[in-house]
């Protein structure tokens, strides 16, 4: 038997062993995931509300997939949600934590029946907790389909690790106390329209037996009039973005809010309680003491 043949046999055996190990790990991992999910549903009395057709686990990448998820009557009666596939690509739950400190997941093909109308979209979420700096980063939360895309991100400072460890039901007072200490230092929200507004205008025009073009002209005119009358710079910019989307059949609006000085959640809540009856311009001026917002708009990327 020559050297090449021996090497070939060794490689073949290794491939069989590795392949077998992969299959065993995948099977064991899949069974473990299934048991954990079913246990969670049982503990929260959701076995009748949530049904899952398939489970899979990739031991090489650590990716967990749940296929054919059906949700009925949860979280509200009448809720009907179907999800083609839910994938968890990153998950870190150190000892002593109830909530993962790193989490990344995708949900593909979500069909949601809300208020008599069906919506189909995909969902993405990535967040992580810096245990040294006590900062919780919501890197991205995204909802999108062919017509629209909404993204949200935030940086939460002074975020105690206890918030990810204690049970809020058992230690409600402590949990709320820790929540009020959080300092939201940055929030970014963006809305991308790829024909969603156009679709809504067409539906409204059809019900009113009007021409979509005429309805759009009226909307643009009213928005421009409102902009001219408004005394608030932020509102003017938002209205400009809305007009841009209407005139171009789509576009993107981004709101970037950054703190200029520290303010915790309890002070924000208190401020909003007193600002409830104030006009928008006054509310913005009060928040201007703590935050600066930048609003931009342009074409959909």
VEXDREN-2710 file (C-alpha; in Angstrom, 1 decimal):
% VEXDREN-2710
k/r/px/py/pz
1/UNK/0.0/0.0/0.0
2/UNK/1.6/3.3/-1.1
3/UNK/1.9/6.5/0.9
4/UNK/-0.9/8.3/-1.0
5/UNK/-3.3/5.4/-0.4
6/UNK/-2.6/5.4/3.4
7/UNK/-3.1/9.1/3.6
8/UNK/-6.3/8.8/1.7
9/UNK/-7.6/6.1/4.1
10/UNK/-6.6/8.1/7.2
11/UNK/-8.4/11.2/5.8
12/UNK/-11.5/9.1/5.0
13/UNK/-11.6/7.6/8.5
14/UNK/-11.2/11.1/10.0
15/UNK/-14.0/12.5/7.9
16/UNK/-16.3/9.6/8.9
17/UNK/-15.4/10.1/12.6
18/UNK/-15.8/13.9/12.4
19/UNK/-19.0/13.5/10.4
20/UNK/-20.4/11.0/12.9
21/UNK/-19.4/13.3/15.7
22/UNK/-21.2/16.2/14.0
23/UNK/-24.3/14.2/13.5
24/UNK/-24.4/13.0/17.1
25/UNK/-23.7/16.6/18.4
26/UNK/-26.4/18.0/16.2
27/UNK/-28.9/15.4/17.3
28/UNK/-28.1/15.8/21.0
29/UNK/-28.2/19.6/20.6
30/UNK/-31.5/19.5/18.8
31/UNK/-33.1/17.3/21.5
32/UNK/-31.7/19.6/24.2
33/UNK/-33.1/22.7/22.5
34/UNK/-36.5/21.0/22.0
35/UNK/-36.6/20.0/25.7
36/UNK/-35.7/23.5/26.9
37/UNK/-38.2/25.2/24.6
38/UNK/-41.0/22.8/25.7
39/UNK/-40.1/23.2/29.3
40/UNK/-40.3/27.0/29.0
41/UNK/-43.7/26.8/27.3
42/UNK/-44.9/24.5/30.0
43/UNK/-43.7/26.7/32.8
44/UNK/-45.5/29.7/31.3
45/UNK/-48.7/27.9/30.3
46/UNK/-48.1/28.5/26.6
47/UNK/-48.2/24.9/25.3
48/UNK/-51.7/25.5/23.7
49/UNK/-50.8/29.0/22.4
50/UNK/-47.4/28.2/20.7
51/UNK/-46.7/25.2/18.4
52/UNK/-43.4/24.5/16.8
53/UNK/-43.0/22.0/13.9
54/UNK/-39.2/21.5/13.8
55/UNK/-35.9/22.1/15.7
56/UNK/-32.3/22.1/14.6
57/UNK/-28.9/22.8/16.0
58/UNK/-25.6/23.3/14.3
59/UNK/-22.7/22.4/16.7
60/UNK/-20.1/24.1/14.5
61/UNK/-21.7/27.5/14.4
62/UNK/-23.9/27.2/17.5
63/UNK/-26.9/28.3/15.5
64/UNK/-30.3/27.2/16.8
65/UNK/-33.3/27.1/14.4
66/UNK/-37.0/26.7/15.1
67/UNK/-39.2/26.1/12.1
68/UNK/-43.0/26.4/11.5
69/UNK/-43.9/28.4/14.6
70/UNK/-47.6/29.1/15.2
71/UNK/-48.8/31.5/17.9
72/UNK/-52.5/31.8/18.7
73/UNK/-54.2/34.0/21.4
74/UNK/-50.9/35.3/22.8
75/UNK/-50.0/37.9/24.1
76/UNK/-53.6/39.1/23.4
77/UNK/-56.8/37.2/22.7
78/UNK/-57.3/37.0/18.9
79/UNK/-53.6/37.2/18.1
80/UNK/-52.7/35.1/15.0
81/UNK/-48.9/34.9/14.2
82/UNK/-47.1/32.4/12.0
83/UNK/-43.3/32.4/11.6
84/UNK/-41.5/30.4/8.9
85/UNK/-38.2/30.2/10.8
86/UNK/-36.6/31.6/13.9
87/UNK/-32.8/31.5/14.2
88/UNK/-30.6/32.3/17.2
89/UNK/-27.0/32.9/16.0
90/UNK/-25.5/34.2/19.2
91/UNK/-26.4/33.5/22.8
92/UNK/-24.4/33.9/26.0
93/UNK/-25.9/33.2/29.4
94/UNK/-23.2/33.2/32.2
95/UNK/-23.9/31.5/35.5
96/UNK/-26.1/33.6/37.7
97/UNK/-27.9/35.5/34.9
98/UNK/-31.5/35.0/34.0
99/UNK/-31.3/37.0/30.7
100/UNK/-28.5/36.5/28.1
101/UNK/-25.8/39.1/28.0
102/UNK/-25.3/38.6/24.3
103/UNK/-28.1/37.8/21.9
104/UNK/-28.6/37.8/18.2
105/UNK/-31.6/36.4/16.4
106/UNK/-33.5/36.5/13.1
107/UNK/-37.2/35.7/12.4
108/UNK/-38.1/35.1/8.8
109/UNK/-41.5/35.1/7.2
110/UNK/-43.6/36.5/10.0
111/UNK/-47.3/36.6/9.2
112/UNK/-49.3/38.7/11.6
113/UNK/-53.0/39.3/11.5
114/UNK/-53.6/42.6/13.2
115/UNK/-56.9/44.6/13.3
116/UNK/-58.3/42.7/10.4
117/UNK/-55.2/43.1/8.2
118/UNK/-52.4/40.7/7.4
119/UNK/-48.8/41.9/7.6
120/UNK/-45.7/39.9/6.5
121/UNK/-42.2/40.9/7.6
122/UNK/-38.8/39.8/8.8
123/UNK/-37.3/40.6/12.2
124/UNK/-33.7/41.0/13.4
125/UNK/-32.4/41.7/16.9
126/UNK/-28.9/42.1/18.3
127/UNK/-28.0/43.3/21.8
128/UNK/-25.1/42.8/24.3
129/UNK/-24.2/43.8/27.8
130/UNK/-20.8/45.2/28.8
131/UNK/-20.2/43.7/32.2
132/UNK/-17.2/45.9/33.0
133/UNK/-18.8/49.3/32.1
134/UNK/-22.4/48.3/33.0
135/UNK/-23.7/49.4/29.6
136/UNK/-26.5/47.7/27.7
137/UNK/-26.2/48.1/23.9
138/UNK/-29.2/47.5/21.8
139/UNK/-27.2/47.3/18.6
140/UNK/-30.1/46.9/16.2
141/UNK/-33.8/46.0/16.3
142/UNK/-35.1/45.8/12.7
143/UNK/-38.5/45.1/11.2
144/UNK/-38.6/45.0/7.4
145/UNK/-40.4/43.7/4.3
146/UNK/-40.4/44.8/0.7
147/UNK/-42.3/48.0/1.4
148/UNK/-40.8/49.4/4.6
149/UNK/-38.0/49.0/7.1
150/UNK/-37.9/50.3/10.7
151/UNK/-34.7/50.2/12.7
152/UNK/-34.0/51.1/16.4
153/UNK/-30.8/51.2/18.4
154/UNK/-29.9/52.5/21.9
155/UNK/-27.2/52.8/24.5
156/UNK/-28.3/52.4/28.1
157/UNK/-25.6/53.4/30.7
158/UNK/-25.6/52.8/34.4
159/UNK/-27.4/49.5/33.7
160/UNK/-26.9/47.3/36.7
161/UNK/-26.2/43.6/36.1
162/UNK/-29.0/42.8/38.7
163/UNK/-31.5/43.7/36.0
164/UNK/-30.4/40.6/34.1
165/UNK/-30.2/38.4/37.2
166/UNK/-33.2/38.9/39.5
167/UNK/-36.8/37.8/38.8
168/UNK/-38.9/41.1/38.4
169/UNK/-41.9/39.2/39.7
170/UNK/-40.2/38.1/42.9
171/UNK/-38.2/41.3/43.6
172/UNK/-40.4/43.9/41.9
173/UNK/-39.4/46.9/44.1
174/UNK/-35.7/46.3/43.6
175/UNK/-36.2/45.7/39.9
176/UNK/-38.0/49.0/39.4
177/UNK/-35.4/50.9/41.5
178/UNK/-32.6/49.6/39.3
179/UNK/-34.6/50.5/36.2
180/UNK/-35.0/54.1/37.3
181/UNK/-31.2/54.4/37.6
182/UNK/-30.6/53.7/33.9
183/UNK/-29.2/56.6/31.8
184/UNK/-30.3/56.4/28.1
185/UNK/-27.3/58.1/26.5
186/UNK/-28.2/57.6/22.8
187/UNK/-31.2/56.5/20.7
188/UNK/-31.4/56.2/16.9
189/UNK/-34.6/55.5/15.0
190/UNK/-34.9/55.2/11.3
191/UNK/-37.8/54.7/8.9
192/UNK/-37.3/53.6/5.3
193/UNK/-40.2/53.7/2.9
194/UNK/-40.0/51.7/-0.3
195/UNK/-43.6/52.2/-1.4
196/UNK/-45.5/51.6/1.8
197/UNK/-47.0/55.1/1.8
198/UNK/-47.9/54.8/-1.8
199/UNK/-49.7/51.6/-1.1
200/UNK/-51.7/53.2/1.8
201/UNK/-52.7/56.2/-0.4
202/UNK/-53.9/53.9/-3.1
203/UNK/-56.1/51.9/-0.6
204/UNK/-57.5/55.1/0.9
205/UNK/-58.2/56.6/-2.6
206/UNK/-60.0/53.4/-3.6
207/UNK/-62.3/53.6/-0.5
208/UNK/-63.0/57.3/-1.1
209/UNK/-63.4/56.7/-4.9
210/UNK/-60.7/59.4/-5.5
211/UNK/-57.5/59.5/-7.6
212/UNK/-54.4/58.6/-5.7
213/UNK/-52.5/61.5/-7.4
214/UNK/-55.1/64.0/-6.2
215/UNK/-55.0/62.6/-2.6
216/UNK/-51.3/62.8/-2.6
217/UNK/-51.3/66.4/-3.7
218/UNK/-53.7/67.3/-0.9
219/UNK/-51.5/65.6/1.7
220/UNK/-48.4/67.3/0.4
221/UNK/-50.1/70.7/0.4
222/UNK/-51.5/70.3/4.0
223/UNK/-48.1/69.1/5.3
224/UNK/-46.3/72.1/3.7
225/UNK/-48.9/74.5/5.3
226/UNK/-48.3/72.8/8.7
227/UNK/-44.6/73.2/8.3
228/UNK/-44.8/76.9/7.6
229/UNK/-47.0/77.5/10.7
230/UNK/-44.9/75.3/13.0
231/UNK/-42.5/77.0/15.4
232/UNK/-40.7/73.8/16.2
233/UNK/-37.5/73.1/14.3
234/UNK/-37.6/69.3/14.9
235/UNK/-41.2/69.1/13.7
236/UNK/-40.4/71.1/10.6
237/UNK/-37.6/68.7/9.7
238/UNK/-39.9/65.7/10.3
239/UNK/-42.6/67.2/8.0
240/UNK/-39.9/67.9/5.4
241/UNK/-39.0/64.2/5.5
242/UNK/-42.6/63.1/5.1
243/UNK/-43.1/65.5/2.1
244/UNK/-39.9/64.0/0.6
245/UNK/-41.3/60.5/0.9
246/UNK/-44.6/61.5/-0.7
247/UNK/-43.0/63.4/-3.6
248/UNK/-40.4/60.7/-4.4
249/UNK/-42.5/57.6/-3.7
250/UNK/-40.2/56.6/-0.9
251/UNK/-37.3/57.6/1.2
252/UNK/-35.6/57.4/4.6
253/UNK/-35.9/59.4/7.8
254/UNK/-33.4/59.0/10.6
255/UNK/-33.6/60.5/14.1
256/UNK/-30.4/60.5/16.1
257/UNK/-30.8/61.5/19.8
258/UNK/-27.7/62.0/21.9
259/UNK/-27.5/63.1/25.6
260/UNK/-25.6/66.3/26.3
261/UNK/-25.7/65.7/30.1
262/UNK/-26.8/62.8/32.3
263/UNK/-30.4/62.2/33.1
264/UNK/-31.8/59.0/34.6
265/UNK/-35.1/57.2/33.7
266/UNK/-36.8/58.3/36.9
267/UNK/-36.2/62.0/36.1
268/UNK/-37.3/61.5/32.5
269/UNK/-40.5/59.9/33.7
270/UNK/-41.1/62.7/36.2
271/UNK/-40.5/65.3/33.5
272/UNK/-42.9/63.7/31.1
273/UNK/-45.6/63.6/33.8
274/UNK/-45.4/67.3/34.2
275/UNK/-45.1/67.9/30.4
276/UNK/-48.3/65.9/29.6
277/UNK/-50.4/69.0/29.0
278/UNK/-47.6/71.1/27.4
279/UNK/-47.4/71.8/23.6
280/UNK/-44.9/69.8/21.6
281/UNK/-42.6/72.9/21.3
282/UNK/-42.3/73.3/25.1
283/UNK/-41.7/69.6/25.6
284/UNK/-38.8/69.7/23.0
285/UNK/-37.3/72.8/24.7
286/UNK/-37.3/71.0/28.1
287/UNK/-35.6/67.9/26.6
288/UNK/-33.2/70.2/24.9
289/UNK/-31.5/70.7/28.2
290/UNK/-30.5/67.0/28.2
291/UNK/-30.6/65.8/24.6
292/UNK/-29.8/67.0/21.1
293/UNK/-31.6/65.5/18.2
294/UNK/-30.5/65.4/14.6
295/UNK/-33.1/64.6/11.9
296/UNK/-32.0/63.7/8.4
297/UNK/-33.9/62.4/5.4
298/UNK/-33.1/61.3/1.8
299/UNK/-33.5/58.5/-0.6
300/UNK/-34.0/54.9/0.6
301/UNK/-30.8/53.0/0.6
END
